[in-house]
């Protein structure tokens, strides 16, 4: 981007804005078979048995975190060097919930009988491979995934943490991971279902099934206020069975990324599946003033999470409805 381009105002004023009910219907283009094929290809891609279990900043030194992934109880904490450690969430002695145990000098100490876990094998307790990519936390569960394990998770291309403003949204829905992924592989619903955020949405490219064209290209404007918008071009891809990534490829914030990860949890009390949605938002820009945004990132993160949360309030309703219809044999797709 040229120096003049870096100072160009990104905002646009919509000409002749169309009311919500008069915008062009997208149901003919949003063919169920097209979405189903994209979902099938995503589910067929390897994950290396890695699951996202939360945001990096959420796991502070001295405090463990616990999550149950598809029936497997996991505890995670940071050792004395700040490295991520993870393993079975039940103490091997008498099954105490290690998520409730304190961390002292990087060692997790069972609060029932004092068994100390430093992240290495002890008394039948075997650690799980874990990885902190600087934004998200991952754990590898080979018994759950059943795939050939990989040394590290397949982290999608993204801006460097130091070059971006990042935030992480976390939510839970009564559905399965495929319902979350299917929601993201339906870009046509954006301007209809989220009119408070998106307008003038047009899908300009759909997956062709090849290695280089298996994504959705979308022209869309982010709504700022009234008729003021920021137009961009985005590309949606599904690099793994539980991941969908949106890259801004043209327009303001080019290079920015939104990663959506779906992690299966334990079912609820009625036996309905539950899925954790962990969404990493990494905003980037070539503009000179973006350095100020990076310097004040702690002020922007709550706003970014709130914006993602508003969208996911609707999108989890979409995913939950999809599961309900699938579970009752009524899903038309």
QUIPE-V670931 format. One record per residue. N is the residue number from 1. RES is the residue in three letters. SS is DSSP state (a for helix, b for strand, c for the rest). Layout:
BEGIN
n=N res=RES ss=SS
n=N res=RES ss=SS
END
This chain:
BEGIN
n=1 res=UNK ss=c
n=2 res=UNK ss=c
n=3 res=UNK ss=a
n=4 res=UNK ss=a
n=5 res=UNK ss=a
n=6 res=UNK ss=a
n=7 res=UNK ss=a
n=8 res=UNK ss=c
n=9 res=UNK ss=c
n=10 res=UNK ss=c
n=11 res=UNK ss=c
n=12 res=UNK ss=b
n=13 res=UNK ss=b
n=14 res=UNK ss=c
n=15 res=UNK ss=c
n=16 res=UNK ss=c
n=17 res=UNK ss=c
n=18 res=UNK ss=c
n=19 res=UNK ss=c
n=20 res=UNK ss=a
n=21 res=UNK ss=a
n=22 res=UNK ss=a
n=23 res=UNK ss=c
n=24 res=UNK ss=c
n=25 res=UNK ss=c
n=26 res=UNK ss=c
n=27 res=UNK ss=c
n=28 res=UNK ss=c
n=29 res=UNK ss=c
n=30 res=UNK ss=c
n=31 res=UNK ss=c
n=32 res=UNK ss=a
n=33 res=UNK ss=a
n=34 res=UNK ss=a
n=35 res=UNK ss=a
n=36 res=UNK ss=a
n=37 res=UNK ss=a
n=38 res=UNK ss=a
n=39 res=UNK ss=a
n=40 res=UNK ss=a
n=41 res=UNK ss=a
n=42 res=UNK ss=a
n=43 res=UNK ss=a
n=44 res=UNK ss=c
n=45 res=UNK ss=c
n=46 res=UNK ss=c
n=47 res=UNK ss=c
n=48 res=UNK ss=c
n=49 res=UNK ss=c
n=50 res=UNK ss=b
n=51 res=UNK ss=b
n=52 res=UNK ss=b
n=53 res=UNK ss=b
n=54 res=UNK ss=b
n=55 res=UNK ss=b
n=56 res=UNK ss=a
n=57 res=UNK ss=a
n=58 res=UNK ss=a
n=59 res=UNK ss=c
n=60 res=UNK ss=c
n=61 res=UNK ss=c
n=62 res=UNK ss=c
n=63 res=UNK ss=c
n=64 res=UNK ss=c
n=65 res=UNK ss=b
n=66 res=UNK ss=b
n=67 res=UNK ss=b
n=68 res=UNK ss=b
n=69 res=UNK ss=b
n=70 res=UNK ss=c
n=71 res=UNK ss=c
n=72 res=UNK ss=b
n=73 res=UNK ss=b
n=74 res=UNK ss=b
n=75 res=UNK ss=b
n=76 res=UNK ss=b
n=77 res=UNK ss=b
n=78 res=UNK ss=b
n=79 res=UNK ss=c
n=80 res=UNK ss=c
n=81 res=UNK ss=c
n=82 res=UNK ss=c
n=83 res=UNK ss=c
n=84 res=UNK ss=b
n=85 res=UNK ss=b
n=86 res=UNK ss=b
n=87 res=UNK ss=b
n=88 res=UNK ss=b
n=89 res=UNK ss=c
n=90 res=UNK ss=b
n=91 res=UNK ss=c
n=92 res=UNK ss=c
n=93 res=UNK ss=c
n=94 res=UNK ss=c
n=95 res=UNK ss=c
n=96 res=UNK ss=c
n=97 res=UNK ss=b
n=98 res=UNK ss=a
n=99 res=UNK ss=a
n=100 res=UNK ss=a
n=101 res=UNK ss=c
n=102 res=UNK ss=b
n=103 res=UNK ss=b
n=104 res=UNK ss=b
n=105 res=UNK ss=c
n=106 res=UNK ss=c
n=107 res=UNK ss=b
n=108 res=UNK ss=b
n=109 res=UNK ss=b
n=110 res=UNK ss=c
n=111 res=UNK ss=c
n=112 res=UNK ss=c
n=113 res=UNK ss=c
n=114 res=UNK ss=c
n=115 res=UNK ss=c
n=116 res=UNK ss=b
n=117 res=UNK ss=b
n=118 res=UNK ss=c
n=119 res=UNK ss=c
n=120 res=UNK ss=c
n=121 res=UNK ss=c
n=122 res=UNK ss=b
n=123 res=UNK ss=c
n=124 res=UNK ss=c
n=125 res=UNK ss=b
n=126 res=UNK ss=c
n=127 res=UNK ss=b
n=128 res=UNK ss=c
n=129 res=UNK ss=c
n=130 res=UNK ss=b
n=131 res=UNK ss=b
n=132 res=UNK ss=b
n=133 res=UNK ss=c
n=134 res=UNK ss=c
n=135 res=UNK ss=c
n=136 res=UNK ss=b
n=137 res=UNK ss=b
n=138 res=UNK ss=b
n=139 res=UNK ss=b
n=140 res=UNK ss=b
n=141 res=UNK ss=c
n=142 res=UNK ss=a
n=143 res=UNK ss=a
n=144 res=UNK ss=a
n=145 res=UNK ss=a
n=146 res=UNK ss=c
n=147 res=UNK ss=c
n=148 res=UNK ss=c
n=149 res=UNK ss=c
n=150 res=UNK ss=c
n=151 res=UNK ss=c
n=152 res=UNK ss=c
n=153 res=UNK ss=c
n=154 res=UNK ss=c
n=155 res=UNK ss=c
n=156 res=UNK ss=c
n=157 res=UNK ss=c
n=158 res=UNK ss=c
n=159 res=UNK ss=c
n=160 res=UNK ss=c
n=161 res=UNK ss=a
n=162 res=UNK ss=a
n=163 res=UNK ss=a
n=164 res=UNK ss=c
n=165 res=UNK ss=b
n=166 res=UNK ss=b
n=167 res=UNK ss=b
n=168 res=UNK ss=b
n=169 res=UNK ss=b
n=170 res=UNK ss=b
n=171 res=UNK ss=b
n=172 res=UNK ss=b
n=173 res=UNK ss=b
n=174 res=UNK ss=c
n=175 res=UNK ss=c
n=176 res=UNK ss=c
n=177 res=UNK ss=a
n=178 res=UNK ss=a
n=179 res=UNK ss=a
n=180 res=UNK ss=a
n=181 res=UNK ss=a
n=182 res=UNK ss=a
n=183 res=UNK ss=a
n=184 res=UNK ss=a
n=185 res=UNK ss=c
n=186 res=UNK ss=c
n=187 res=UNK ss=a
n=188 res=UNK ss=a
n=189 res=UNK ss=a
n=190 res=UNK ss=a
n=191 res=UNK ss=a
n=192 res=UNK ss=a
n=193 res=UNK ss=a
n=194 res=UNK ss=c
n=195 res=UNK ss=c
n=196 res=UNK ss=c
n=197 res=UNK ss=c
n=198 res=UNK ss=b
n=199 res=UNK ss=b
n=200 res=UNK ss=b
n=201 res=UNK ss=b
n=202 res=UNK ss=b
n=203 res=UNK ss=b
n=204 res=UNK ss=b
n=205 res=UNK ss=b
n=206 res=UNK ss=c
n=207 res=UNK ss=c
n=208 res=UNK ss=c
n=209 res=UNK ss=c
n=210 res=UNK ss=c
n=211 res=UNK ss=c
n=212 res=UNK ss=c
n=213 res=UNK ss=c
n=214 res=UNK ss=c
n=215 res=UNK ss=c
n=216 res=UNK ss=b
n=217 res=UNK ss=b
n=218 res=UNK ss=b
n=219 res=UNK ss=b
n=220 res=UNK ss=b
n=221 res=UNK ss=b
n=222 res=UNK ss=b
n=223 res=UNK ss=b
n=224 res=UNK ss=b
n=225 res=UNK ss=b
n=226 res=UNK ss=c
n=227 res=UNK ss=c
n=228 res=UNK ss=b
n=229 res=UNK ss=b
n=230 res=UNK ss=b
n=231 res=UNK ss=b
n=232 res=UNK ss=b
n=233 res=UNK ss=b
n=234 res=UNK ss=b
n=235 res=UNK ss=b
n=236 res=UNK ss=b
n=237 res=UNK ss=b
n=238 res=UNK ss=b
n=239 res=UNK ss=b
n=240 res=UNK ss=b
n=241 res=UNK ss=c
n=242 res=UNK ss=c
n=243 res=UNK ss=b
n=244 res=UNK ss=b
n=245 res=UNK ss=b
n=246 res=UNK ss=b
n=247 res=UNK ss=b
n=248 res=UNK ss=b
n=249 res=UNK ss=b
n=250 res=UNK ss=b
n=251 res=UNK ss=b
n=252 res=UNK ss=c
n=253 res=UNK ss=c
n=254 res=UNK ss=c
n=255 res=UNK ss=c
n=256 res=UNK ss=c
n=257 res=UNK ss=b
n=258 res=UNK ss=b
n=259 res=UNK ss=b
n=260 res=UNK ss=b
n=261 res=UNK ss=b
n=262 res=UNK ss=b
n=263 res=UNK ss=b
n=264 res=UNK ss=b
n=265 res=UNK ss=c
n=266 res=UNK ss=c
n=267 res=UNK ss=c
n=268 res=UNK ss=c
n=269 res=UNK ss=c
n=270 res=UNK ss=c
n=271 res=UNK ss=c
n=272 res=UNK ss=c
n=273 res=UNK ss=c
n=274 res=UNK ss=c
n=275 res=UNK ss=b
n=276 res=UNK ss=b
n=277 res=UNK ss=b
n=278 res=UNK ss=b
n=279 res=UNK ss=b
n=280 res=UNK ss=b
n=281 res=UNK ss=b
n=282 res=UNK ss=b
n=283 res=UNK ss=b
n=284 res=UNK ss=c
n=285 res=UNK ss=c
n=286 res=UNK ss=c
n=287 res=UNK ss=c
n=288 res=UNK ss=c
n=289 res=UNK ss=c
n=290 res=UNK ss=a
n=291 res=UNK ss=a
n=292 res=UNK ss=a
n=293 res=UNK ss=a
n=294 res=UNK ss=a
n=295 res=UNK ss=a
n=296 res=UNK ss=c
n=297 res=UNK ss=a
n=298 res=UNK ss=a
n=299 res=UNK ss=a
n=300 res=UNK ss=a
n=301 res=UNK ss=a
n=302 res=UNK ss=a
n=303 res=UNK ss=a
n=304 res=UNK ss=a
n=305 res=UNK ss=a
n=306 res=UNK ss=a
n=307 res=UNK ss=a
n=308 res=UNK ss=a
n=309 res=UNK ss=a
n=310 res=UNK ss=a
n=311 res=UNK ss=a
n=312 res=UNK ss=a
n=313 res=UNK ss=a
n=314 res=UNK ss=a
n=315 res=UNK ss=a
n=316 res=UNK ss=a
n=317 res=UNK ss=a
n=318 res=UNK ss=a
n=319 res=UNK ss=a
n=320 res=UNK ss=a
n=321 res=UNK ss=a
n=322 res=UNK ss=a
n=323 res=UNK ss=a
n=324 res=UNK ss=a
n=325 res=UNK ss=a
n=326 res=UNK ss=a
n=327 res=UNK ss=a
n=328 res=UNK ss=c
n=329 res=UNK ss=c
n=330 res=UNK ss=c
n=331 res=UNK ss=c
n=332 res=UNK ss=c
n=333 res=UNK ss=c
END
